[in-house]
């Protein structure tokens, strides 16, 4: 067995704080899912795409919540980002999934993933944070091991 593991579904978010965010493969998956039509949708892949996109969107949501928590109370974008976080929570709820079919569900997850990355990118551009967690860094830095400090 190899030493490589991929988390597809982590509903309790137990592993999220130890994994780097893998942006590129998830953006490619989101683009593929958004290109599906009712005539071209690979039915067998739909459920797997939903699980992968949902798990990654939860990691992004948690990262956004962490970053919002680091902002000063009087920070201008905090209210908008808090609204975005609430919308992500609503869209990730099980009730939101039951309102649409499989293809629409997968495409909604893909759009949510893109929106969450957009919010994180805007936040990073306006309020860069030093000492980010391993999952909020990309590239080679994402694989560095940094000790967690209390606080």
SERO-4910 file (N, C-alpha, C, O; in steps of 0.05 Angstrom, whole numbers):
BEGIN
 pado doro    nc1    nc2    nc3   cac1   cac2   cac3    cc1    cc2    cc3    oc1    oc2    oc3
  Unk    A     17    -24      0      0      0      0     18     25      0     38     26     13
  Unk    A      9     45    -15     25     70    -16     19     87      8      0     83     23
  Unk    A     36    107     12     33    126     34     15    149     27     13    168     43
  Unk    A      2    149      4    -15    171     -5    -44    165      1    -54    143     -5
  Unk    A    -57    185     13    -86    181     20   -100    207     12    -89    229     13
  Unk    A   -125    204      3   -141    226     -5   -167    226     11   -181    205     11
  Unk    A   -174    248     23   -198    249     39   -220    259     20   -219    281      9
  Unk    A   -240    243     17   -263    250     -1   -286    261     16   -299    279      8
  Unk    A   -290    249     39   -314    256     55   -305    257     84   -297    236     95
  Unk    A   -307    280     96   -300    284    124   -322    302    137   -316    325    143
  Unk    A   -346    291    142   -368    308    151   -364    321    178   -376    341    184
  Unk    A   -347    309    195   -341    321    221   -318    340    221   -313    353    241
  Unk    A   -304    343    198   -283    362    196   -259    356    214   -244    374    222
  Unk    A   -255    331    220   -233    323    238   -205    326    225   -186    332    239
  Unk    A   -204    323    199   -178    323    186   -171    350    173   -149    354    164
  Unk    A   -190    368    172   -187    393    157   -163    410    165   -152    423    148
  Unk    A   -157    410    190   -135    428    199   -108    417    193    -88    431    198
  Unk    A   -106    393    183    -80    381    177    -75    379    147    -53    372    139
  Unk    A    -94    385    131    -91    382    102    -87    408     88   -100    428     94
  Unk    A    -68    409     68    -66    434     52    -90    435     33   -100    415     24
  Unk    A    -98    459     26   -119    462      6   -107    458    -21    -88    471    -30
  Unk    A   -118    438    -36   -109    431    -62   -126    446    -83   -145    435    -93
  Unk    A   -119    470    -89   -136    488   -105   -139    477   -134   -162    475   -143
  Unk    A   -117    472   -148   -119    466   -176   -136    441   -183   -154    444   -200
  Unk    A   -133    418   -170   -150    396   -177   -179    401   -172   -197    392   -186
  Unk    A   -185    417   -151   -213    422   -144   -224    443   -164   -248    442   -170
  Unk    A   -208    462   -173   -218    480   -193   -223    466   -219   -243    472   -233
  Unk    A   -206    447   -226   -211    431   -251   -236    415   -248   -252    413   -267
  Unk    A   -240    402   -225   -264    387   -220   -289    405   -222   -309    397   -235
  Unk    A   -288    428   -210   -310    447   -211   -316    455   -239   -340    456   -247
  Unk    A   -296    461   -255   -300    469   -283   -312    446   -299   -330    450   -315
  Unk    A   -303    421   -294   -315    398   -308   -344    395   -301   -361    390   -318
  Unk    A   -350    397   -275   -378    394   -266   -396    416   -278   -419    410   -285
  Unk    A   -386    440   -279   -402    462   -290   -406    459   -320   -425    471   -331
  Unk    A   -389    443   -333   -392    439   -362   -412    416   -368   -420    413   -391
  Unk    A   -419    401   -348   -438    379   -353   -465    390   -360   -474    411   -350
  Unk    A   -479    376   -377   -507    382   -384   -523    357   -378   -512    336   -374
  Unk    A   -550    359   -378   -566    336   -372   -560    313   -393   -564    289   -386
  Unk    A   -551    320   -417   -546    299   -437   -517    288   -434   -512    265   -443
  Unk    A   -499    302   -421   -471    293   -420   -462    286   -392   -439    277   -388
  Unk    A   -479    288   -372   -471    283   -345   -463    254   -341   -479    236   -347
  Unk    A   -439    248   -330   -432    221   -324   -445    213   -297   -435    219   -276
  Unk    A   -467    199   -298   -484    194   -275   -468    181   -253   -471    187   -229
  Unk    A   -450    162   -260   -435    148   -239   -416    167   -225   -409    162   -202
  Unk    A   -407    188   -238   -388    207   -226   -401    229   -210   -388    243   -194
  Unk    A   -427    233   -213   -440    256   -200   -439    254   -170   -431    274   -157
  Unk    A   -445    232   -159   -445    229   -129   -416    233   -118   -413    246    -98
  Unk    A   -396    222   -132   -369    226   -123   -360    255   -125   -346    265   -107
  Unk    A   -368    268   -146   -361    297   -149   -374    313   -127   -361    331   -116
  Unk    A   -399    307   -120   -412    321    -99   -398    317    -72   -393    336    -57
  Unk    A   -390    293    -67   -375    287    -42   -348    302    -41   -342    314    -21
  Unk    A   -334    301    -62   -307    314    -63   -310    345    -61   -296    357    -45
  Unk    A   -329    356    -76   -333    385    -75   -344    394    -48   -337    415    -38
  Unk    A   -361    378    -36   -373    385    -10   -351    384     11   -349    403     28
  Unk    A   -335    363     11   -313    362     31   -294    385     29   -285    396     49
  Unk    A   -287    392      4   -268    414      0   -281    441      7   -268    458     18
  Unk    A   -306    444      0   -320    469      7   -322    472     38   -320    494     48
  Unk    A   -325    450     52   -325    452     81   -298    461     92   -296    477    111
  Unk    A   -276    451     80   -250    460     88   -246    490     82   -235    505     99
  Unk    A   -256    499     59   -254    527     52   -271    544     71   -262    565     80
  Unk    A   -295    535     77   -312    549     96   -298    552    123   -299    574    135
  Unk    A   -286    531    133   -272    532    158   -248    551    157   -243    565    176
  Unk    A   -234    551    135   -211    569    132   -221    598    132   -209    616    144
  Unk    A   -244    603    118   -255    630    117   -264    639    145   -259    662    153
  Unk    A   -276    621    160   -285    627    187   -260    634    204   -261    653    220
  Unk    A   -239    619    201   -215    624    216   -203    651    209   -195    667    227
  Unk    A   -203    657    184   -192    683    175   -210    707    184   -199    728    192
  Unk    A   -236    703    183   -254    724    193   -249    729    223   -249    752    232
  Unk    A   -245    708    237   -240    710    266   -215    726    273   -212    737    294
  Unk    A   -196    727    254   -171    742    258   -174    772    251   -156    787    258
  Unk    A   -195    779    238   -199    807    230   -207    824    254   -220    814    272
  Unk    A   -198    849    255   -208    867    276   -238    871    273   -249    870    252
  Unk    A   -251    877    296   -280    880    296   -289    903    278   -311    902    266
  Unk    A   -273    924    275   -281    947    259   -272    945    230   -273    965    215
  Unk    A   -263    922    222   -253    917    194   -277    919    175   -297    906    179
  Unk    A   -274    935    154   -296    939    135   -307    914    122   -331    910    121
  Unk    A   -290    896    111   -301    873     97   -312    851    116   -323    831    106
  Unk    A   -309    854    142   -317    833    160   -346    826    158   -354    802    158
  Unk    A   -364    846    155   -392    841    154   -399    826    128   -415    807    129
  Unk    A   -388    834    106   -393    820     80   -383    791     81   -397    773     72
  Unk    A   -359    787     93   -348    760     94   -364    743    113   -368    719    109
  Unk    A   -375    755    135   -392    740    153   -417    731    139   -427    709    144
  Unk    A   -428    749    123   -452    742    107   -445    719     88   -460    699     85
  Unk    A   -422    720     75   -413    699     56   -410    673     71   -417    652     61
  Unk    A   -399    674     95   -396    650    111   -424    638    118   -427    614    117
  Unk    A   -443    655    126   -470    645    132   -483    633    107   -497    612    109
  Unk    A   -478    645     84   -489    633     59   -476    606     53   -490    588     45
  Unk    A   -451    604     58   -437    578     54   -448    557     73   -453    534     64
  Unk    A   -453    564     98   -465    546    117   -492    537    108   -499    513    109
  Unk    A   -508    556     98   -535    549     88   -534    530     64   -548    511     63
  Unk    A   -516    536     46   -513    520     21   -501    492     27   -505    474     11
  Unk    A   -486    490     48   -475    464     55   -493    447     73   -486    424     79
  Unk    A   -515    458     81   -534    443     98   -547    420     82   -551    423     57
  Unk    A   -554    398     95   -568    376     81   -594    385     68   -602    374     48
  Unk    A   -608    404     80   -634    413     69   -630    426     42   -647    423     24
  Unk    A   -608    440     37   -603    453     12   -599    432    -10   -607    437    -33
  Unk    A   -588    410     -4   -583    389    -24   -608    375    -33   -610    367    -56
  Unk    A   -628    373    -15   -652    358    -22   -671    374    -41   -690    363    -50
  Unk    A   -665    399    -46   -682    415    -62   -677    413    -92   -693    422   -108
  Unk    A   -655    400   -100   -648    399   -128   -640    371   -136   -635    354   -119
  Unk    A   -638    366   -162   -629    340   -172   -599    337   -170   -585    355   -161
  Unk    A   -589    313   -177   -561    307   -174   -543    326   -190   -523    336   -179
  Unk    A   -549    332   -215   -533    350   -231   -532    378   -219   -511    390   -217
  Unk    A   -556    388   -213   -557    415   -201   -542    416   -174   -529    436   -168
  Unk    A   -544    395   -159   -530    394   -133   -500    395   -137   -487    411   -124
  Unk    A   -490    380   -156   -461    380   -162   -452    408   -172   -432    418   -164
  Unk    A   -468    419   -189   -461    446   -200   -463    468   -179   -448    487   -179
  Unk    A   -482    465   -161   -484    484   -139   -459    483   -121   -449    503   -112
  Unk    A   -450    458   -116   -426    455   -100   -401    467   -114   -384    479   -101
  Unk    A   -400    463   -140   -378    474   -156   -377    505   -155   -356    517   -151
  Unk    A   -401    517   -157   -402    546   -156   -396    556   -128   -383    577   -124
  Unk    A   -404    541   -107   -398    548    -80   -367    547    -75   -356    565    -63
  Unk    A   -354    527    -85   -325    525    -83   -312    548    -96   -293    560    -84
  Unk    A   -320    556   -119   -309    579   -133   -313    605   -117   -295    622   -115
  Unk    A   -337    608   -106   -343    632    -90   -326    633    -65   -317    655    -57
  Unk    A   -323    611    -51   -307    610    -27   -277    617    -33   -265    632    -18
  Unk    A   -267    606    -54   -239    613    -62   -238    643    -69   -218    656    -62
  Unk    A   -258    653    -82   -258    682    -88   -258    699    -63   -244    719    -62
  Unk    A   -274    691    -43   -274    706    -18   -247    705     -4   -238    725      7
  Unk    A   -235    681     -3   -209    678      9   -188    694     -5   -171    707      7
  Unk    A   -189    695    -32   -170    710    -48   -172    740    -42   -152    754    -39
  Unk    A   -197    750    -41   -202    779    -35   -192    785     -7   -180    806     -3
  Unk    A   -198    768     11   -189    772     39   -159    773     41   -147    790     54
  Unk    A   -145    754     27   -116    754     27   -105    778     14    -84    789     24
  Unk    A   -117    788     -7   -107    812    -21   -109    837     -3    -92    854     -3
  Unk    A   -131    839     12   -136    862     29   -124    860     56   -115    881     68
  Unk    A   -123    836     67   -112    832     94    -95    807     95   -103    786    106
  Unk    A    -71    809     84    -53    785     86    -47    779    115    -43    796    131
  Unk    A    -45    753    120    -39    744    147    -13    728    146    -11    709    130
  Unk    A      5    735    164     30    719    165     24    695    184      7    696    201
  Unk    A     39    674    179     36    650    196     11    635    191     -2    625    210
  Unk    A      2    633    166    -22    619    159    -20    590    165      2    579    166
  Unk    A    -42    577    169    -42    548    174    -33    534    149    -35    545    127
  Unk    A    -24    509    151    -15    495    127    -35    492    105    -28    491     82
  Unk    A    -61    492    112    -81    488     91    -87    513     76   -100    512     55
  Unk    A    -79    536     86    -85    561     71    -62    569     54    -64    590     40
  Unk    A    -40    555     54    -18    561     37    -19    542     13    -31    521     14
  Unk    A     -6    550     -9     -6    534    -33     22    527    -41     42    538    -29
  Unk    A     25    511    -61     51    504    -72     68    489    -52     58    473    -36
  Unk    A     94    492    -53    113    478    -36    109    485     -7    113    468     10
  Unk    A    100    509     -1     97    517     27     75    501     40     75    497     65
  Unk    A     56    491     25     33    476     37     42    451     50     27    440     66
  Unk    A     66    441     45     75    416     56     93    419     79    103    399     91
  Unk    A     99    444     87    116    448    110    100    441    135     75    444    136
  Unk    A    114    431    155    101    425    180    108    447    200    132    452    205
  Unk    A     88    460    210     92    482    229     78    474    255     56    465    255
  Unk    A     92    479    277     79    472    303     56    491    309     56    514    302
  Unk    A     35    479    320     12    495    328     18    508    356     29    495    373
  Unk    A     10    533    359     14    546    384    -13    551    396    -32    556    382
  Unk    A    -14    551    422    -39    557    436    -46    586    434    -29    603    431
  Unk    A    -72    592    437    -79    620    438   -103    627    424   -110    651    424
***
